[in-house]
């Protein structure tokens, strides 16, 4: 049976300056209990890789508002005005990445690839300081893979072995981020005895720990 991690042991896995991937899309499917524990732990200078900046008081936005984040890599930040303010004052480095590129960088990190080639962002600021590679006469931006010290996964139901299925649209970024973390902690709605193998999305060898959450991102 997969280890059900305690709150105290989870906090022991955290450290200043670590990189966290956090699942969810506008906090739908975000592991809110795990985010709260990161906040409670007091760790700081975090790099967060997430679809977005969450909200001021929800999702990764809680960590940003509390000044625990030094760098955010995300697709958009419009739902959390605090991110924009901290970006303008240079308190937080914000790297905005086209959403499709972001998910492919994460996938590349999980697959052990050296990066991806994309035309998205050519002739814009997106290509600044990046290598341009020509393939069959066509220019592509080389986008490097993204990995994390830990991936925090939400919106799931687990079986006793740690296999995961996701609840409707909460699937979003969670499965691909589960592949790209050195450690993976999944916050689940419940743990059941077994799951139909045909509906398992994230298999148990990828998941290090599970925790039944108090708030599953709805």
N, C-alpha and C positions, 0 to 999 in steps of 0.2 A: 504494500500500500504506500502511496506517495505521502511524504511527510507533510502534515498540516502544521505550518509554521506559526509560532506564537508571535505576538506583537513585539515582545522584548527581543527575541532572536532575530526578527526581521530588522529591527533597528541596529542590531550588532553588525549587520551586513553592509550598512551604509557608512560612507566616509566623505569628508570634505573633498571637493573637487571632482567627484565622480561624474560620469556621464550616464544619464538615465533616459531610456526610451519609454514613453508613456502612451499607451493605447488610448483610443477614443477619437471622436469627431465632434467638435463643439461640446465636449464632455459626455456625449452619448457613448457609453461603453468605456468611460474612464474608470480606473480603479480608485474610487474616491477614498476608501478606507486606507489603502496603501499610501496615497498622497498625503492624507492627514497624518499618518505615522512618520512619513519623511519630514513633514513640518514639525511634528512634536520632537523628533530626534535632535533638531538643532543643526543638522549638517548644512553647509553653506558652499558658495562658489560652485554651484552645480551647473553642468551643461545639460539642457533638456532638449531632447528630440521628440517632437510631437507634431501632429497635424496643424495645431493652432495654439494660440496663447490662452485658451480657455476663457473664463470670465473672471471678474475681479475676485469673486468669492466661491469659485467652483472650478474643478479641474486643476490643471497646472497653474492656473491663474493665482491660486492661493499661495503657491510657492514664490511666484514672481512678486506679488503684492507684499509678501513678507521679506523681500530682498534676499532671498536665498539663491537666486539664479544669476549667474554671471554671463551665460550665453544661451540663447534660444535659437534652435534650428526648426523652422516651421513653414507652413504654406501661407498662413495669413494670421493677422493679429487684430483684426477689426472689432472683434467682440470684447476685447479687453483694453480699454483706453490706457490703463496703467503701463502696458507694454510699450505703447507709443511714446508715452512720457519718459520712461526710463531709457528708451532708445535715443530720444532726442538729447537727453542729458548725459548720454554715454555711460550710464550706470549698468546697462545690460547691452551686450552685443547681440544684435538680432540678425540672423541670416535667413532671408526669405527665399524659399525654393519653390519653383512650380510644383504643384501637388503630384503630378505624374512622375516628375523627376525624383521627388523626395521618396516616394514609395519604391521606385526602382533602385535608388541608392541603398535603401534599407535591404531590399531583396538581394542586391549584390553583396552586401556585407554578410548576410546570412548564408549565401551560397559560396562564399570564399572567392568571389570574382574580383578582378582588379579595378572594376569600375564599369560604367555604362557610357555609350555614345548616344547623344541626343542632339537634335537640331533646335529643340526648344530653348529660346534665349539667345540664339545667334544674333549678332549685330545689336545687342542690348547690353546693359550693365551686367546681366547674368554671366556673360562670358569673360568679364574682367578677371585677369590673373589666372585664367584657366587655359589648359592646353587644347588647341584645335587640331583635330586629326582628320585627314582627308581619306575617305574610303570610296573608291570607284568614282573619283572626281567630285564627291560631295563632302562638304565640311560638316563636322560634328564637334560638339563640345564633349570633352572627357569629364564626366562627373565621377568623383571618387566614391568608393563604398562607405557606408555608415555602419558603425557598430557601437555597442554600449557596454558599460560595465554590468548593467542590469536592465532588463526589460520588465516593466510593470504592466501586466495584462489584466484587462477587465472584461465585463459583459459575458461571462462564460458560465457553463455548468460543467462540473468535473465528475468523473467516476472515481472509484477508490484508488485507481492506479495513477491518476493524474491526466488522463486523456481529457481533452476539452472539446466541447461544442459551444457555439456562440448563439446568443439570443438575438435573432433578427438582425437589424442594422448595426447592432453592437459589434458585429464581426469586423467591420471597417479595417482599421490599421492593426488590430490586435494580432492576427495570425502571422503577418509578415514580421512584426516586431519581435514575436516570440522566437523567430529564427536568428535574430541578430544580436541577442544579448548574451554576454558571458555567463550570466545567471538569469534565470527567468522565474519570477514570482507571479502567480496568477491569483487574482482575487475573483472568487466565484460566488454565484448566488446560492448554490447548494452543491452538496456532494451526494451522488447517487451510487447505487451498488454497481451498475454497469451501464454502458452506452452501446447502442447499435453501432458496430464498426463502420457502417456506411455513412454515419453522420458525424464521425469524429473529424475535426478539422486540424487540431494541433495534437499530435501524438505524445504520449507520456514521456518518452526519453528526452524531449526538448524541455520539459517543465521540471524545474528543481524543487519548487515549493508551491503549495496552495494554501489559501486562506479564505474562509467564508467571510464575505464582506458585510458591512453594516449598511452600505449605500453603494449600489451597483451602477451608478451613472445615469439613472432615469431622472 
